[in-house]
């Protein structure tokens, strides 16, 4: 009986280092016929090079499932906290890029 109760559930374990997470304000997505690569990077004002801090490689089916889950979570977030506003004037966060004012 207990085996039916736990059917379809996954036990997930996370170590302390991974649980800390990493900050990313830039994601670069590329793909081949068989996989998607998502590089998460940090981009800071005044530093001309972004540093990749994590890379995730996924099969197309898994990425599509992730996309569906992300969209569902964004919908729930916006129901609770309001619409997430996007600044469509630029593709980089404010203060980044070639038109950044210099002091």
Secondary structure, 3 states (H helix, E strand, C coil): CHHHHCCCCCCCCCCHHHHHCCCCCEEEEEECCCCEEEEEEECCCCCCCCEEEEEEEECHHHHHHHHHHHHHHHHHHHHHHCCCCCCCCCCCCCCCCCCCCCC
